[in-house]
Amino acid sequence: MGLPTPTAVTLSTTGVPERERLGWLREVIAREYVKVEISPPSDGSLFNEMTIHPWENLRLSVIRSSAIAIERLAGEPYQASQDAYFAVILLSGRYALEQQGREVFLKPGDITFYDATRPHRIHCPGSISKLIVSIPRMTLRDRIAGMEHCTALPISGRQGIGAVASQFIRATADQSCRLRDAEFRVLADHWLDLLTLAVTSVRPQNFQLSRSRTLSLHRVKDFVEYHLADSQLDTATVASGVGLSSRYVNELFRAEGTSLMRHVWRRRLRKLPRQADTVKVELPAAC
């Protein structure tokens, strides 16, 4: 029948003295998600409860919260394991997200994405409940060209592929305590497929990445993966190895909102998961 899924962890402000709740929640979010600033409700009645289901590379979080505002500031460090995109599915309440000059307002059932490591602001004027699916950056980047152009965009949960993805993931969350590991592995693949389709449906039409550029980018990434252990690996070495100019290689990664050496750094960290998960790093800025 397979093994049970890993035990979910529930973290709640319940039982934490009111005067300590803000500091407690700030510390928990920094550890489990990413470092942020938190503005509690004006009446001081801060409540937050998160149940985290850790499955393979994905994590499903079921979150209930009082009114709250959350802001991720530029330049804050983060753990390598937190280099992810978050898919948000609103269950109840009102939710607003700002990132990269865009602002989205969700209704229950709607979906949006944001880059957890980049500046963003979340505003919930009243009590809410939501799901967060944490997806490693490279997992989405390998599936969706131009993912960096798709944050803070609304995906309707009432029609089309957005409705299918929203309902499927919500149903999985409802049954999460009854699912076994082998079952979730299959469902998680469907999650990614549905979320990929949902994001692609709202990707800006003016975004273009030709097939030749896509193939070149994959060739560069394959070369990097094979030579990660080479401490002398640099842009010139990679460019020479794949038969492209250094300028063109840098342009390929710039279109993804990053740089070649930032990509190399991330891949090396992922090859050292134990060390990477315990050390906070500031990744090189994109060129």
BELJO-V73126 format. One record per backbone hydrogen bond with DSSP energy under -0.5 kcal/mol. CO is the residue of the C=O (numbers start at 1). NH is the residue of the N-H. E is the energy in kcal/mol with one decimal. If there is no record, write none. Layout:
BEGIN
co:CO nh:NH e:E
co:CO nh:NH e:E
END
This chain:
BEGIN
co:3 nh:181 e:-2.6
co:9 nh:11 e:-0.5
co:9 nh:52 e:-3.2
co:11 nh:50 e:-2.8
co:13 nh:16 e:-2.6
co:17 nh:20 e:-2.0
co:17 nh:21 e:-0.7
co:18 nh:21 e:-1.0
co:18 nh:22 e:-0.5
co:20 nh:24 e:-2.2
co:21 nh:25 e:-2.9
co:22 nh:26 e:-2.4
co:23 nh:27 e:-2.0
co:24 nh:28 e:-2.3
co:25 nh:29 e:-2.6
co:26 nh:30 e:-1.9
co:27 nh:31 e:-1.8
co:28 nh:32 e:-2.9
co:29 nh:33 e:-2.8
co:29 nh:34 e:-1.1
co:37 nh:71 e:-2.5
co:38 nh:40 e:-0.6
co:39 nh:69 e:-1.8
co:41 nh:44 e:-1.7
co:44 nh:46 e:-1.8
co:47 nh:66 e:-2.7
co:48 nh:13 e:-2.2
co:49 nh:64 e:-2.7
co:50 nh:11 e:-2.9
co:50 nh:52 e:-0.6
co:51 nh:53 e:-0.5
co:51 nh:62 e:-2.5
co:52 nh:9 e:-2.3
co:52 nh:54 e:-0.7
co:53 nh:55 e:-0.8
co:53 nh:60 e:-2.2
co:55 nh:58 e:-1.7
co:58 nh:55 e:-1.8
co:59 nh:61 e:-0.5
co:59 nh:134 e:-2.6
co:60 nh:53 e:-3.3
co:61 nh:63 e:-0.6
co:61 nh:132 e:-2.3
co:62 nh:51 e:-2.5
co:63 nh:130 e:-2.4
co:64 nh:49 e:-2.9
co:65 nh:128 e:-2.5
co:68 nh:124 e:-2.8
co:69 nh:39 e:-3.0
co:70 nh:122 e:-3.2
co:71 nh:37 e:-3.1
co:71 nh:73 e:-0.6
co:72 nh:120 e:-1.2
co:73 nh:76 e:-1.2
co:78 nh:281 e:-1.8
co:79 nh:82 e:-1.9
co:80 nh:83 e:-1.6
co:82 nh:84 e:-2.0
co:83 nh:137 e:-2.2
co:84 nh:116 e:-1.9
co:85 nh:87 e:-0.5
co:85 nh:135 e:-2.8
co:86 nh:88 e:-0.6
co:86 nh:114 e:-1.8
co:87 nh:133 e:-2.6
co:88 nh:90 e:-0.5
co:88 nh:112 e:-1.7
co:89 nh:131 e:-2.6
co:90 nh:109 e:-3.9
co:92 nh:129 e:-1.7
co:95 nh:106 e:-2.8
co:96 nh:123 e:-2.5
co:97 nh:104 e:-2.5
co:98 nh:121 e:-2.0
co:99 nh:102 e:-2.0
co:102 nh:99 e:-2.3
co:104 nh:97 e:-2.3
co:104 nh:106 e:-0.5
co:106 nh:95 e:-0.9
co:107 nh:110 e:-2.7
co:110 nh:90 e:-1.8
co:111 nh:155 e:-2.3
co:112 nh:88 e:-3.3
co:113 nh:152 e:-3.1
co:114 nh:86 e:-2.9
co:114 nh:116 e:-0.7
co:115 nh:118 e:-1.2
co:120 nh:72 e:-3.0
co:121 nh:98 e:-2.6
co:122 nh:70 e:-2.8
co:123 nh:96 e:-1.9
co:124 nh:68 e:-2.1
co:128 nh:65 e:-2.4
co:129 nh:91 e:-2.5
co:129 nh:92 e:-2.0
co:130 nh:63 e:-2.9
co:131 nh:89 e:-2.5
co:132 nh:61 e:-2.6
co:132 nh:134 e:-0.6
co:133 nh:87 e:-2.5
co:133 nh:135 e:-0.6
co:134 nh:59 e:-1.2
co:135 nh:85 e:-2.8
co:136 nh:139 e:-0.7
co:136 nh:140 e:-1.5
co:137 nh:141 e:-2.7
co:138 nh:142 e:-2.0
co:139 nh:143 e:-0.6
co:140 nh:143 e:-0.6
co:140 nh:144 e:-3.3
co:143 nh:145 e:-0.5
co:144 nh:147 e:-1.1
co:146 nh:149 e:-2.1
co:147 nh:150 e:-2.1
co:150 nh:153 e:-0.6
co:154 nh:156 e:-0.5
co:155 nh:111 e:-2.6
co:159 nh:162 e:-0.6
co:159 nh:163 e:-1.1
co:160 nh:163 e:-0.5
co:160 nh:164 e:-1.6
co:161 nh:165 e:-2.8
co:162 nh:166 e:-2.7
co:163 nh:167 e:-2.5
co:164 nh:168 e:-2.2
co:165 nh:169 e:-2.4
co:166 nh:170 e:-2.4
co:167 nh:171 e:-2.1
co:168 nh:172 e:-2.1
co:169 nh:173 e:-2.4
co:170 nh:174 e:-2.2
co:171 nh:175 e:-1.4
co:173 nh:176 e:-1.2
co:175 nh:178 e:-2.0
co:175 nh:179 e:-0.5
co:176 nh:179 e:-0.9
co:179 nh:5 e:-1.0
co:180 nh:184 e:-2.6
co:181 nh:185 e:-2.3
co:182 nh:186 e:-1.3
co:183 nh:187 e:-2.2
co:184 nh:188 e:-3.5
co:185 nh:189 e:-1.3
co:186 nh:190 e:-1.4
co:187 nh:191 e:-2.4
co:188 nh:192 e:-2.2
co:189 nh:193 e:-2.1
co:190 nh:194 e:-2.9
co:191 nh:195 e:-3.0
co:192 nh:196 e:-2.4
co:193 nh:197 e:-2.1
co:194 nh:198 e:-2.4
co:195 nh:199 e:-2.6
co:196 nh:200 e:-2.4
co:197 nh:201 e:-1.6
co:198 nh:202 e:-0.6
co:199 nh:202 e:-1.4
co:199 nh:203 e:-0.8
co:200 nh:203 e:-0.5
co:204 nh:207 e:-1.6
co:206 nh:208 e:-0.5
co:210 nh:214 e:-2.3
co:211 nh:215 e:-2.7
co:212 nh:216 e:-2.2
co:213 nh:217 e:-2.5
co:214 nh:218 e:-2.3
co:215 nh:219 e:-2.2
co:216 nh:220 e:-2.3
co:217 nh:221 e:-2.4
co:218 nh:222 e:-2.4
co:219 nh:223 e:-2.1
co:220 nh:224 e:-2.5
co:221 nh:225 e:-2.5
co:222 nh:226 e:-1.9
co:223 nh:227 e:-1.5
co:225 nh:228 e:-0.8
co:227 nh:230 e:-1.8
co:229 nh:231 e:-0.8
co:230 nh:233 e:-1.7
co:234 nh:238 e:-2.3
co:235 nh:239 e:-2.9
co:236 nh:240 e:-2.3
co:237 nh:241 e:-2.2
co:238 nh:242 e:-1.7
co:239 nh:243 e:-0.8
co:239 nh:244 e:-2.3
co:240 nh:243 e:-0.5
co:245 nh:249 e:-2.3
co:246 nh:250 e:-2.3
co:247 nh:251 e:-1.9
co:248 nh:252 e:-2.0
co:249 nh:253 e:-1.6
co:250 nh:254 e:-2.2
co:251 nh:255 e:-1.8
co:253 nh:256 e:-0.9
co:253 nh:258 e:-2.2
co:254 nh:257 e:-1.7
co:259 nh:263 e:-2.1
co:260 nh:264 e:-2.4
co:261 nh:265 e:-2.3
co:262 nh:266 e:-2.2
co:263 nh:267 e:-2.5
co:264 nh:268 e:-2.2
co:265 nh:269 e:-2.0
co:266 nh:270 e:-2.1
co:267 nh:271 e:-1.1
co:268 nh:272 e:-0.5
co:269 nh:272 e:-1.0
co:270 nh:273 e:-0.5
co:272 nh:276 e:-2.9
co:273 nh:277 e:-2.0
co:274 nh:278 e:-0.5
co:275 nh:278 e:-1.0
co:275 nh:279 e:-0.7
co:276 nh:80 e:-0.9
co:276 nh:279 e:-0.6
co:279 nh:80 e:-0.7
co:281 nh:78 e:-1.5
co:281 nh:283 e:-0.6
END
